[in-house]
Amino acid sequence: MANLRLTPPTMRRYLDILADTFMVRGRPPYPANLSKRLIKSPEVYLRDSVSLHALLGIETLDDLYANLIVGAS
């Protein structure tokens, strides 16, 4: 994954903006074992299909039908 060179507070602010505009949805981590001290990060899901298709490099309808994401997007 590329290094964005953003501080954690800046990244949190960007994710909050994207969540407020309904472009992404965050899901808190589910701790399977409460005695672990490992801090898990939340999962982030893209809700905007145009952004998702751009990130996946899908340009045409035929590209979309050939991709495995066709049912989910």
N, CA, C and O atoms as a printed pandas DataFrame, in Angstrom:
     atom_number atom_name residue_name chain_id  residue_number  x_coord  y_coord  z_coord
0              1         N          MET        A               1    0.843   -1.169    0.000
1              2        CA          MET        A               1    0.000    0.000    0.000
2              3         C          MET        A               1    0.891    1.235    0.000
3              4         O          MET        A               1    1.946    1.252    0.634
4              5         N          ALA        A               2    0.466    2.245   -0.701
5              6        CA          ALA        A               2    1.251    3.465   -0.828
6              7         C          ALA        A               2    1.224    4.271    0.465
7              8         O          ALA        A               2    0.215    4.311    1.170
8              9         N          ASN        A               3    2.331    4.898    0.756
9             10        CA          ASN        A               3    2.420    5.760    1.916
10            11         C          ASN        A               3    1.824    7.118    1.543
11            12         O          ASN        A               3    2.307    7.778    0.623
12            13         N          LEU        A               4    0.782    7.530    2.251
13            14        CA          LEU        A               4    0.110    8.785    1.935
14            15         C          LEU        A               4    0.756    9.986    2.614
15            16         O          LEU        A               4    0.440   11.130    2.288
16            17         N          ARG        A               5    1.662    9.731    3.560
17            18        CA          ARG        A               5    2.349   10.776    4.314
18            19         C          ARG        A               5    1.362   11.694    5.023
19            20         O          ARG        A               5    1.537   12.912    5.042
20            21         N          LEU        A               6    0.330   11.105    5.601
21            22        CA          LEU        A               6   -0.662   11.840    6.376
22            23         C          LEU        A               6   -0.553   11.436    7.831
23            24         O          LEU        A               6   -0.272   10.280    8.149
24            25         N          THR        A               7   -0.774   12.391    8.705
25            26        CA          THR        A               7   -0.781   12.066   10.124
26            27         C          THR        A               7   -2.099   11.367   10.456
27            28         O          THR        A               7   -3.093   11.557    9.754
28            29         N          PRO        A               8   -2.116   10.565   11.515
29            30        CA          PRO        A               8   -3.365    9.883   11.890
30            31         C          PRO        A               8   -4.549   10.821   12.129
31            32         O          PRO        A               8   -5.659   10.481   11.718
32            33         N          PRO        A               9   -4.377   11.989   12.772
33            34        CA          PRO        A               9   -5.541   12.875   12.909
34            35         C          PRO        A               9   -6.078   13.392   11.571
35            36         O          PRO        A               9   -7.287   13.542   11.400
36            37         N          THR        A              10   -5.177   13.663   10.628
37            38        CA          THR        A              10   -5.609   14.120    9.308
38            39         C          THR        A              10   -6.356   13.020    8.580
39            40         O          THR        A              10   -7.391   13.274    7.965
40            41         N          MET        A              11   -5.843   11.798    8.642
41            42        CA          MET        A              11   -6.513   10.670    7.997
42            43         C          MET        A              11   -7.886   10.429    8.615
43            44         O          MET        A              11   -8.845   10.138    7.900
44            45         N          ARG        A              12   -7.988   10.549    9.933
45            46        CA          ARG        A              12   -9.271   10.376   10.626
46            47         C          ARG        A              12  -10.272   11.443   10.180
47            48         O          ARG        A              12  -11.454   11.158    9.989
48            49         N          ARG        A              13   -9.776   12.690   10.014
49            50        CA          ARG        A              13  -10.646   13.774    9.563
50            51         C          ARG        A              13  -11.146   13.518    8.141
51            52         O          ARG        A              13  -12.319   13.748    7.849
52            53         N          TYR        A              14  -10.266   13.044    7.254
53            54        CA          TYR        A              14  -10.678   12.723    5.885
54            55         C          TYR        A              14  -11.704   11.596    5.872
55            56         O          TYR        A              14  -12.686   11.661    5.133
56            57         N          LEU        A              15  -11.487   10.572    6.680
57            58        CA          LEU        A              15  -12.450    9.470    6.735
58            59         C          LEU        A              15  -13.789    9.931    7.304
59            60         O          LEU        A              15  -14.841    9.461    6.871
60            61         N          ASP        A              16  -13.757   10.841    8.264
61            62        CA          ASP        A              16  -14.999   11.388    8.800
62            63         C          ASP        A              16  -15.763   12.173    7.745
63            64         O          ASP        A              16  -16.988   12.078    7.671
64            65         N          ILE        A              17  -15.057   12.942    6.932
65            66        CA          ILE        A              17  -15.705   13.692    5.851
66            67         C          ILE        A              17  -16.329   12.739    4.845
67            68         O          ILE        A              17  -17.462   12.946    4.410
68            69         N          LEU        A              18  -15.592   11.693    4.472
69            70        CA          LEU        A              18  -16.129   10.718    3.520
70            71         C          LEU        A              18  -17.331    9.974    4.105
71            72         O          LEU        A              18  -18.271    9.655    3.377
72            73         N          ALA        A              19  -17.311    9.698    5.390
73            74        CA          ALA        A              19  -18.442    9.024    6.032
74            75         C          ALA        A              19  -19.650    9.957    6.120
75            76         O          ALA        A              19  -20.786    9.517    5.940
76            77         N          ASP        A              20  -19.414   11.236    6.394
77            78        CA          ASP        A              20  -20.514   12.201    6.469
78            79         C          ASP        A              20  -21.190   12.419    5.122
79            80         O          ASP        A              20  -22.376   12.746    5.071
80            81         N          THR        A              21  -20.449   12.242    4.033
81            82        CA          THR        A              21  -21.021   12.393    2.690
82            83         C          THR        A              21  -21.488   11.056    2.112
83            84         O          THR        A              21  -21.820   10.968    0.930
84            85         N          PHE        A              22  -21.512   10.023    2.943
85            86        CA          PHE        A              22  -21.993    8.679    2.582
86            87         C          PHE        A              22  -21.193    8.032    1.456
87            88         O          PHE        A              22  -21.732    7.219    0.705
88            89         N          MET        A              23  -19.911    8.383    1.329
89            90        CA          MET        A              23  -19.064    7.753    0.320
90            91         C          MET        A              23  -18.377    6.508    0.860
91            92         O          MET        A              23  -18.069    5.593    0.096
92            93         N          VAL        A              24  -18.133    6.459    2.167
93            94        CA          VAL        A              24  -17.558    5.282    2.796
94            95         C          VAL        A              24  -18.376    4.949    4.037
95            96         O          VAL        A              24  -19.087    5.792    4.583
96            97         N          ARG        A              25  -18.257    3.715    4.460
97            98        CA          ARG        A              25  -18.906    3.273    5.687
98            99         C          ARG        A              25  -17.864    2.540    6.511
99           100         O          ARG        A              25  -17.168    1.656    6.010
100          101         N          GLY        A              26  -17.766    2.909    7.759
101          102        CA          GLY        A              26  -16.824    2.250    8.651
102          103         C          GLY        A              26  -17.533    1.259    9.546
103          104         O          GLY        A              26  -18.675    1.477    9.948
104          105         N          ARG        A              27  -16.859    0.181    9.853
105          106        CA          ARG        A              27  -17.391   -0.825   10.758
106          107         C          ARG        A              27  -16.381   -1.039   11.862
107          108         O          ARG        A              27  -15.219   -1.342   11.590
108          109         N          PRO        A              28  -16.810   -0.887   13.118
109          110        CA          PRO        A              28  -15.848   -1.074   14.204
110          111         C          PRO        A              28  -15.343   -2.511   14.252
111          112         O          PRO        A              28  -16.054   -3.431   13.849
112          113         N          PRO        A              29  -14.133   -2.708   14.735
113          114        CA          PRO        A              29  -13.591   -4.069   14.805
114          115         C          PRO        A              29  -14.357   -4.907   15.817
115          116         O          PRO        A              29  -14.820   -4.403   16.840
116          117         N          TYR        A              30  -14.479   -6.170   15.519
117          118        CA          TYR        A              30  -15.148   -7.101   16.420
118          119         C          TYR        A              30  -14.078   -7.891   17.158
119          120         O          TYR        A              30  -13.401   -8.724   16.555
120          121         N          PRO        A              31  -13.913   -7.643   18.455
121          122        CA          PRO        A              31  -12.872   -8.379   19.196
122          123         C          PRO        A              31  -13.340   -9.788   19.543
123          124         O          PRO        A              31  -14.257   -9.958   20.346
124          125         N          ALA        A              32  -12.726  -10.778   18.950
125          126        CA          ALA        A              32  -13.105  -12.160   19.214
126          127         C          ALA        A              32  -12.670  -12.590   20.614
127          128         O          ALA        A              32  -13.355  -13.372   21.273
128          129         N          ASN        A              33  -11.540  -12.079   21.054
129          130        CA          ASN        A              33  -11.029  -12.424   22.364
130          131         C          ASN        A              33  -10.792  -11.122   23.134
131          132         O          ASN        A              33   -9.885  -10.361   22.798
132          133         N          LEU        A              34  -11.589  -10.868   24.145
133          134        CA          LEU        A              34  -11.501   -9.612   24.870
134          135         C          LEU        A              34  -10.252   -9.495   25.735
135          136         O          LEU        A              34   -9.908   -8.395   26.168
136          137         N          SER        A              35   -9.569  -10.601   25.995
137          138        CA          SER        A              35   -8.373  -10.541   26.838
138          139         C          SER        A              35   -7.119  -10.149   26.051
139          140         O          SER        A              35   -6.073   -9.892   26.648
140          141         N          LYS        A              36   -7.211  -10.102   24.737
141          142        CA          LYS        A              36   -6.053   -9.700   23.929
142          143         C          LYS        A              36   -5.833   -8.202   24.034
143          144         O          LYS        A              36   -6.782   -7.426   24.149
144          145         N          ARG        A              37   -4.590   -7.814   23.994
145          146        CA          ARG        A              37   -4.256   -6.393   24.065
146          147         C          ARG        A              37   -4.020   -5.800   22.679
147          148         O          ARG        A              37   -3.641   -4.636   22.557
148          149         N          LEU        A              38   -4.238   -6.581   21.657
149          150        CA          LEU        A              38   -4.056   -6.111   20.295
150          151         C          LEU        A              38   -5.175   -5.139   19.940
151          152         O          LEU        A              38   -6.353   -5.453   20.114
152          153         N          ILE        A              39   -4.811   -3.967   19.445
153          154        CA          ILE        A              39   -5.796   -2.973   19.042
154          155         C          ILE        A              39   -6.025   -3.136   17.547
155          156         O          ILE        A              39   -5.109   -2.969   16.742
156          157         N          LYS        A              40   -7.248   -3.459   17.193
157          158        CA          LYS        A              40   -7.577   -3.661   15.787
158          159         C          LYS        A              40   -8.159   -2.376   15.211
159          160         O          LYS        A              40   -8.800   -1.597   15.916
160          161         N          SER        A              41   -7.926   -2.172   13.933
161          162        CA          SER        A              41   -8.453   -0.975   13.283
162          163         C          SER        A              41   -9.797   -1.292   12.631
163          164         O          SER        A              41  -10.059   -2.442   12.276
164          165         N          PRO        A              42  -10.639   -0.289   12.473
165          166        CA          PRO        A              42  -11.949   -0.530   11.861
166          167         C          PRO        A              42  -11.817   -0.820   10.368
167          168         O          PRO        A              42  -10.832   -0.440    9.735
168          169         N          GLU        A              43  -12.814   -1.491    9.820
169          170        CA          GLU        A              43  -12.846   -1.752    8.390
170          171         C          GLU        A              43  -13.568   -0.603    7.708
171          172         O          GLU        A              43  -14.494   -0.021    8.272
172          173         N          VAL        A              44  -13.146   -0.279    6.500
173          174        CA          VAL        A              44  -13.748    0.810    5.747
174          175         C          VAL        A              44  -14.253    0.243    4.432
175          176         O          VAL        A              44  -13.512   -0.426    3.711
176          177         N          TYR        A              45  -15.509    0.510    4.122
177          178        CA          TYR        A              45  -16.132    0.033    2.888
178          179         C          TYR        A              45  -16.502    1.213    2.011
179          180         O          TYR        A              45  -17.054    2.202    2.493
180          181         N          LEU        A              46  -16.198    1.112    0.712
181          182        CA          LEU        A              46  -16.589    2.149   -0.246
182          183         C          LEU        A              46  -18.061    1.969   -0.591
183          184         O          LEU        A              46  -18.490    0.869   -0.939
184          185         N          ARG        A              47  -18.834    3.041   -0.495
185          186        CA          ARG        A              47  -20.241    3.004   -0.862
186          187         C          ARG        A              47  -20.474    3.594   -2.243
187          188         O          ARG        A              47  -21.512    3.337   -2.853
188          189         N          ASP        A              48  -19.544    4.368   -2.740
189          190        CA          ASP        A              48  -19.692    5.039   -4.023
190          191         C          ASP        A              48  -19.171    4.123   -5.125
191          192         O          ASP        A              48  -17.970    3.866   -5.207
192          193         N          SER        A              49  -20.067    3.634   -5.963
193          194        CA          SER        A              49  -19.659    2.669   -6.986
194          195         C          SER        A              49  -18.762    3.303   -8.049
195          196         O          SER        A              49  -17.924    2.614   -8.630
196          197         N          VAL        A              50  -18.920    4.598   -8.313
197          198        CA          VAL        A              50  -18.063    5.255   -9.311
198          199         C          VAL        A              50  -16.619    5.268   -8.828
199          200         O          VAL        A              50  -15.707    4.965   -9.597
200          201         N          SER        A              51  -16.403    5.613   -7.569
201          202        CA          SER        A              51  -15.046    5.603   -7.017
202          203         C          SER        A              51  -14.478    4.188   -6.989
203          204         O          SER        A              51  -13.303    3.976   -7.291
204          205         N          LEU        A              52  -15.313    3.228   -6.629
205          206        CA          LEU        A              52  -14.868    1.837   -6.600
206          207         C          LEU        A              52  -14.434    1.372   -7.982
207          208         O          LEU        A              52  -13.389    0.738   -8.127
208          209         N          HIS        A              53  -15.228    1.684   -8.994
209          210        CA          HIS        A              53  -14.875    1.267  -10.354
210          211         C          HIS        A              53  -13.616    1.971  -10.836
211          212         O          HIS        A              53  -12.812    1.367  -11.547
212          213         N          ALA        A              54  -13.428    3.224  -10.469
213          214        CA          ALA        A              54  -12.215    3.939  -10.870
214          215         C          ALA        A              54  -10.983    3.327  -10.210
215          216         O          ALA        A              54   -9.943    3.182  -10.851
216          217         N          LEU        A              55  -11.097    2.967   -8.928
217          218        CA          LEU        A              55   -9.959    2.347   -8.238
218          219         C          LEU        A              55   -9.624    0.978   -8.802
219          220         O          LEU        A              55   -8.462    0.572   -8.802
220          221         N          LEU        A              56  -10.643    0.256   -9.287
221          222        CA          LEU        A              56  -10.409   -1.068   -9.858
222          223         C          LEU        A              56  -10.027   -1.027  -11.338
223          224         O          LEU        A              56   -9.698   -2.061  -11.920
224          225         N          GLY        A              57  -10.067    0.153  -11.947
225          226        CA          GLY        A              57   -9.697    0.285  -13.351
226          227         C          GLY        A              57  -10.774   -0.192  -14.300
227          228         O          GLY        A              57  -10.468   -0.589  -15.424
228          229         N          ILE        A              58  -12.015   -0.165  -13.880
229          230        CA          ILE        A              58  -13.132   -0.586  -14.722
230          231         C          ILE        A              58  -13.617    0.632  -15.494
231          232         O          ILE        A              58  -14.080    1.607  -14.902
232          233         N          GLU        A              59  -13.509    0.574  -16.826
233          234        CA          GLU        A              59  -13.853    1.732  -17.648
234          235         C          GLU        A              59  -15.111    1.532  -18.472
235          236         O          GLU        A              59  -15.827    2.496  -18.741
236          237         N          THR        A              60  -15.395    0.298  -18.881
237          238        CA          THR        A              60  -16.561    0.048  -19.727
238          239         C          THR        A              60  -17.487   -0.956  -19.047
239          240         O          THR        A              60  -17.126   -1.599  -18.061
240          241         N          LEU        A              61  -18.679   -1.067  -19.598
241          242        CA          LEU        A              61  -19.646   -2.018  -19.062
242          243         C          LEU        A              61  -19.156   -3.457  -19.253
243          244         O          LEU        A              61  -19.414   -4.318  -18.412
244          245         N          ASP        A              62  -18.457   -3.711  -20.345
245          246        CA          ASP        A              62  -17.893   -5.045  -20.568
246          247         C          ASP        A              62  -16.821   -5.372  -19.531
247          248         O          ASP        A              62  -16.720   -6.513  -19.079
248          249         N          ASP        A              63  -16.022   -4.376  -19.154
249          250        CA          ASP        A              63  -15.027   -4.574  -18.092
250          251         C          ASP        A              63  -15.709   -4.918  -16.773
251          252         O          ASP        A              63  -15.226   -5.757  -16.014
252          253         N          LEU        A              64  -16.833   -4.260  -16.510
253          254        CA          LEU        A              64  -17.564   -4.527  -15.283
254          255         C          LEU        A              64  -18.116   -5.949  -15.272
255          256         O          LEU        A              64  -18.011   -6.652  -14.268
256          257         N          TYR        A              65  -18.702   -6.369  -16.386
257          258        CA          TYR        A              65  -19.260   -7.723  -16.445
258          259         C          TYR        A              65  -18.178   -8.794  -16.345
259          260         O          TYR        A              65  -18.454   -9.909  -15.903
260          261         N          ALA        A              66  -16.947   -8.469  -16.751
261          262        CA          ALA        A              66  -15.843   -9.427  -16.686
262          263         C          ALA        A              66  -15.219   -9.484  -15.287
263          264         O          ALA        A              66  -14.461  -10.407  -14.992
264          265         N          ASN        A              67  -15.526   -8.519  -14.433
265          266        CA          ASN        A              67  -14.922   -8.448  -13.103
266          267         C          ASN        A              67  -15.774   -9.197  -12.082
267          268         O          ASN        A              67  -16.989   -9.307  -12.246
268          269         N          LEU        A              68  -15.145   -9.707  -11.040
269          270        CA          LEU        A              68  -15.869  -10.428   -9.995
270          271         C          LEU        A              68  -16.734   -9.526   -9.130
271          272         O          LEU        A              68  -17.611  -10.014   -8.417
272          273         N          ILE        A              69  -16.504   -8.224   -9.179
273          274        CA          ILE        A              69  -17.214   -7.282   -8.325
274          275         C          ILE        A              69  -18.599   -6.936   -8.909
275          276         O          ILE        A              69  -19.349   -6.184   -8.287
276          277         N          VAL        A              70  -18.940   -7.456  -10.062
277          278        CA          VAL        A              70  -20.159   -7.047  -10.773
278          279         C          VAL        A              70  -21.411   -7.213   -9.900
279          280         O          VAL        A              70  -22.295   -6.358   -9.957
280          281         N          GLY        A              71  -21.516   -8.237   -9.128
281          282        CA          GLY        A              71  -22.710   -8.443   -8.312
282          283         C          GLY        A              71  -22.760   -7.518   -7.128
283          284         O          GLY        A              71  -23.848   -7.117   -6.712
284          285         N          ALA        A              72  -21.623   -7.162   -6.568
285          286        CA          ALA        A              72  -21.587   -6.330   -5.373
286          287         C          ALA        A              72  -21.691   -4.850   -5.682
287          288         O          ALA        A              72  -22.031   -4.060   -4.801
288          289         N          SER        A              73  -21.405   -4.458   -6.917
289          290        CA          SER        A              73  -21.449   -3.023   -7.226
290          291         C          SER        A              73  -22.636   -2.700   -8.100
291          292         O          SER        A              73  -22.838   -1.541   -8.463
